[in-house]
Amino acid sequence: MTLYWMQSGMIVFAVLILAVLAISAWMFRDYFNIPEKGDVIDNLIGEKGTVKAECSTHKRGKVYVAGAYWDAVSEFGALPVGAEIKVIEVREGILVVRKLELTSGRSES
């Protein structure tokens, strides 16, 4: 009979520990305002960057946006290395970018 109560007590203790860890993780993320993974990439829409590996509408390349390298495809045509771009959409974790065109001496905004 004593063995049964010891095992039951251990199970209850383990459940309580898991509950405390789950609540602590939730509170930590909420307190430090750590965004969900999807939120980070969605916040890149509208950001400007530079092409680091050529990309086109059907060929994935690399762009440097907001201090990090990202996989990207072009909205229209091919984009050479060094082209200035703007993020216009995110599709399945891949940035869709558009080349910034110079108009009247200013870049597209």
C-alpha positions in Angstrom: 0.0 0.0 0.0 2.9 2.4 0.8 4.4 1.9 -2.7 1.1 2.9 -4.3 1.1 6.2 -2.4 4.7 6.9 -3.2 4.1 6.4 -6.9 1.0 8.5 -6.8 2.9 11.3 -5.0 5.7 11.2 -7.6 3.2 11.5 -10.4 1.4 14.5 -8.8 4.8 16.1 -8.2 5.9 15.6 -11.8 2.6 17.1 -13.1 3.0 20.1 -10.8 6.6 20.7 -11.9 5.5 20.6 -15.6 2.7 23.0 -14.9 5.0 25.4 -13.2 7.5 25.2 -16.1 4.8 25.9 -18.7 3.4 28.9 -16.8 6.9 30.3 -16.2 7.8 30.0 -19.9 4.5 31.8 -20.8 5.1 34.6 -18.3 8.8 35.0 -19.4 7.8 35.4 -23.0 5.0 37.8 -22.1 7.1 39.9 -19.7 10.0 40.3 -22.2 7.6 40.8 -25.1 9.2 38.0 -27.2 7.3 37.8 -30.4 6.0 34.5 -31.9 8.2 33.2 -34.8 5.6 34.2 -37.4 5.4 37.7 -36.1 9.0 38.4 -36.7 8.9 37.6 -40.4 5.6 39.3 -40.9 7.0 42.5 -39.5 9.5 42.6 -42.4 6.8 43.8 -44.9 7.8 47.3 -46.0 11.4 46.9 -44.9 14.2 47.7 -47.4 17.3 45.6 -48.0 19.9 44.4 -50.5 20.1 41.3 -52.8 23.0 39.1 -51.7 22.3 36.1 -54.1 20.4 36.6 -57.3 16.7 35.8 -57.2 13.8 35.8 -59.7 10.2 34.9 -59.7 11.0 31.2 -59.9 14.4 31.0 -58.3 15.0 31.6 -54.6 17.9 33.8 -53.7 19.2 35.6 -50.5 18.5 39.1 -49.4 19.8 41.1 -46.4 16.9 42.8 -44.6 16.7 44.2 -41.0 20.2 42.9 -40.1 19.7 39.3 -41.2 19.8 37.1 -44.3 16.5 35.8 -45.7 15.3 33.5 -48.5 13.5 35.6 -51.1 11.9 35.5 -54.6 11.3 38.5 -56.8 7.8 39.8 -57.6 8.8 40.6 -61.2 11.9 39.4 -63.2 15.4 38.7 -62.0 17.2 40.8 -59.4 21.0 40.9 -59.5 23.3 40.9 -56.5 23.5 44.4 -55.0 20.0 45.5 -56.1 18.1 47.5 -53.5 14.8 45.9 -52.7 11.7 46.3 -50.6 9.7 43.4 -49.0 6.2 43.4 -50.2 4.9 40.0 -49.0 5.7 36.9 -47.1 4.7 33.5 -48.6 5.3 30.4 -46.6 8.3 31.9 -44.8 9.9 33.3 -48.0 10.1 37.0 -48.6 8.6 38.4 -51.9 10.6 41.4 -52.9 10.4 44.3 -55.4 13.3 46.2 -56.8 13.5 49.8 -55.6 13.4 52.1 -58.7 14.9 55.5 -58.7 12.2 58.1 -59.6 13.0 61.8 -59.7 16.2 61.3 -57.9 14.5 59.5 -55.0 14.1 55.9 -54.1 10.7 54.3 -54.0 9.2 54.3 -50.5 
